Amino acid sequence: MIISDGIYGAFEVDSVLEEIILSEPIQRLKGIHQGGASYLVNRKWNVTRYDHSIGVMLLIRKLGGTVEEQIAGLLHDVSHTAFSHIIDFVIENKEEDYHEKIYSSVVENSEIPTILAKYNYNYEDILYDDTKWSLLEQPAPELCADRVDYTLRDMYVYGNISLDEVNRFLENLTVVKGKMYLQNIEIAEWFVKTYYKEVIDFFMDPLNTYGYDILSKTLKLSLEKNLLNLNDFLGKDEELIIKIRSSEDKELVDLLSKLDPNVQVKEDRENYHLHRKNKLRMIDPSVFKDGELMPVSELSEKVRVMSNLAYEKATRGMYVRILSN
C-alpha cells in the first residue's frame, strides 16, 4: 500500500499498517474533525483525525522509527470521540484527556487486537505504554511526532505556513537516542512562532471559541434531554448533527443554527458575551549548541518574548463579543 501525504510525501507501508489503516476504527477518524466545532464556523478548518494519524505514522517512519512505533502513532488518536476535544468541554473535563481515559476500552472492543495478533504483535505491548515510544510522545515543552504533526498540518492546510517552510523545518530535525531535536536556533524560533499560531491564534480565535461554546452547549443539552448518550460520541461528527436535527427539538435545532460560517464575532475584553480558557500548551524545543542540548529559550530572546505573550494570552483566555449570529 502506498500512502501519500501532502506534507511528508509518498511511502509504502507494511502490511500490518495497511490492514489497520483500512480497519473501521481508523476509517472512522475521517469523520472526526481535529478542530472540533471549527469546521462548522469556517469550512476551511477541516483537518481530520485521520489526516493527523496518518501524518504521525509517516513522520515517525521518516525519522527512522520502528514498525511498532509507527503502529502506536497510527493508533494514538483512535479513541477520539466525535468533534475531538468538544467532549471535554461538554463533561467539563479540564484535563482535556477523555479520549485517553477510554482508550483501552475502544481498542479492546475493536478488531485492532486481532489484526495485530495476526502479525504476531501484542496490542498491550505496543499501545498501552507510550513512554517507550520517544518519537511519538514527549512531555511538553519538547518536540514529538504528535505535537509536530498537528502544528505543521493545521498551519499548512489553513494557509499560515508554506510547504517550503515545512520542508526546511523537517530537514533540520535530528534524532538523538530516539528523541527529536533541532540543529538551528532560527528554525527553532520559527517552530515556536508557528506552534503559538496554532495553540493561541487558532485554538483561541474568537470564531473558534464561539463555535466551541455553542456546540458544547448543544451537545450537553442533548445529553440532558437523553437525545444523545456518551456512546453516541464514539460515532462521527455528522452522525451527531443529523441525530440532533432529526429530533426536531426546537431548542436544540435553534442552537445548531447558530453554528454558521457567516456569524460575526470579535475579541472584546470589556463588552463580551462569552469567555473561555483552553488547556495551557507551551513549547521550548531543545537545540544543539556547541555539542550540547539546550532549551531554545536559553538561547533566544525572541522565544522568551513569544512564550511570555503566549502564557499571558492562554491564562487570560478569550473574551468574545457576538456581533451577529
KEDRENKE-61531 format. One record per residue (C-alpha): residue in one letter; x, y, z. Coordinates in steps of 0.02 Angstrom, whole numbers, plus 50000, padded with zeros to 5 digits. Example, Ala and Ser with C-alpha at 12.3 -4.5 7.8 and 13.67 -1.06 7.14 Angstrom:
2
A506154977550390
S506844994750357
//
This chain:
325
M500005000050000
I500655017349951
I500135031350068
S500295048950001
D500305064050116
G500305082450072
I501705085950196
Y502845070750201
G502605063550026
A502265045449973
F502795029950069
E502495011350051
V501865004550217
D501974987250293
S500514975250278
V500054976750461
L499924995750443
E498904993850284
E497654982450371
I497494994250520
I497265009250405
L495845000250315
S495024994950478
E493425003050541
P494215011750692
I495455021350583
Q494225024450441
R493015031950570
L494295045550603
K493945052650428
G492315058850505
I493115066650659
H493705084550635
Q495285088750730
G494695106350772
G493055100550849
A491745113650808
S492935123450697
Y492345117050528
L490545121750569
V491005140150578
N492405140150449
R492355126650313
K494235128450284
W494605122250460
N494335104350405
V495855093750453
T495285076750519
R495975064950650
Y496295052750506
D497415065450418
H498375068250580
S498525049750625
I499235045450453
G500395060350469
V501065055050639
M501385037450573
L502315044150420
L503345056650521
I503905042650637
R504365032150484
K505295046850405
L506325048650564
G506785030250569
G505515023950696
T505115005450706
V503534997550634
E502924995550814
E503115014150846
Q502255017950680
I500805006950737
A500715016350902
G500745032850806
L499385027450686
L498275022150831
H498675035650959
D497065045350925
V495915030650885
S494845033951039
H494465052150998
T492605054951007
A491525064950887
F492135083050874
S493765078150960
H494025088351119
I492245095251122
I491785080851238
D492975087951369
F492005104351368
V490345095051371
I490785085051527
E491865099051598
N493465088751597
K494825102051618
E496245089951581
E495545087551404
D496015069151409
Y494355059951395
H494985050651241
E496445044051343
K495295037851481
I494285027351360
Y495755021951251
S495935004051313
S494055001051303
V493965007351123
V495464996851070
E494864980851154
N493124982351081
S493784983650904
E494664972350778
I496344980250817
P496964966650939
T496514953250810
I497404962250669
L498974964450773
A498944946350832
K498854940750650
Y500564948850626
N501224942350793
Y501084958750886
N500344960451061
Y499204975651065
E499524978751251
D501414979351225
I501264992051083
L499795002851135
Y499715003951323
D501405011651366
D501835026451256
T503355030751363
K504315017751260
W503925027451100
S505035042551119
L504725049250943
L502845048250962
E502645056651131
Q503685067951242
P503125078651388
A502905096951345
P503815107951307
E504875096251198
L504545090851019
C503685074450974
A502845067450819
D501095070850886
R501455089150930
V502465092450773
D501205084950652
Y499635093650715
T500565110250715
L501295108550540
R499715100750467
D498465113450533
M499545128550495
Y499985122350320
V498205117450272
Y497505133750342
G498755144150244
N499855150750386
I501475142450329
S502165136450162
L502735119050111
D504495126050087
E504495131550269
V503865114450323
N505225105650224
R506575117250294
F505985112950469
L505955094150434
E507715094850360
N508325102450524
L507555088850633
T508795076550702
V508555061150812
V509675057650962
K509335042451071
G507595040950997
K507085059051029
M506915073250904
Y507885089350917
L508325104250808
Q510035109350745
N509685127650710
I509115141650827
E508205151050688
I507225135550640
A506785132850824
E506175150950834
W505125147950678
F504325132450754
V503955141150919
K503115155250822
T502125142550718
Y501615132450871
Y500895147850955
K499975152250794
E499145135350818
V498785134451004
I498465153051032
D497955161550870
F496975146650800
F496355137350954
M495865153851036
D495245162650880
P493625171650932
L492655162050798
N493375145550856
T492985149851037
Y491195154250988
G490995137850893
Y491615127551040
D490445136751159
I488875134351054
L489225116251006
S489685110951182
K488075118851247
T487085109851111
L487855092951148
K487725094951336
L485875099051321
S485645084251204
L486355072951339
E485245080851472
K483715077851363
N484265059851333
L484315062751147
L486145057551149
N487165046551264
L489055045251283
N489125030051168
D488465041051027
F490085050851037
L491005035450975
G490235038950805
K490635052850681
D490335071450690
E488965072050559
E488045057450639
L487775067750796
I487245083050696
I485975072750597
K485275064750755
I485015081750837
R484235089650682
S483095074950650
S482445075950830
E481545092150783
D481845098250960
K481665117050933
E482865122151071
L484245110851004
V483935114850820
D483975133450859
L485645131450948
L486355121650800
S485785135250680
K486965147350769
L488445137050705
D488565146150540
P490095152050440
N489275169050422
V489255172850608
Q490185188750656
V491195189250818
K492695198650888
E493805199151041
D493155211651168
R493755210651348
E492515223751410
N490885220251319
Y490915201451296
H489595187951285
L490695172951325
H492405169051399
R493355152951378
K495055146051429
N495925131551344
K497195119551414
L498875128151432
R500085122251296
M501885128451292
I503375123851183
D505265125451210
P506185113351096
S507985108651133
V509325113751009
F511105107650981
K512315121651026
D514195118351037
G513875099751052
E512615101551193
L510725100951201
M509965117051266
P508175123451276
V507995136651141
S507285148751271
E509045149551345
L509755154651177
S508415166051105
E507635181851173
K506325180351035
V505735163751106
R505655170551283
V504575185051224
M503435173851120
S503215161551263
N502825175251388
L501505182651273
A500765165351239
Y500695161451425
E499835178051460
K498535175451323
A498205157351372
T497965161051556
R496865176151518
G495775166351397
M494725173251254
Y493335185851281
V492125185551135
R490815198151083
I489495191450964
L489085204350830
S487835193750733
N487285175650733
//
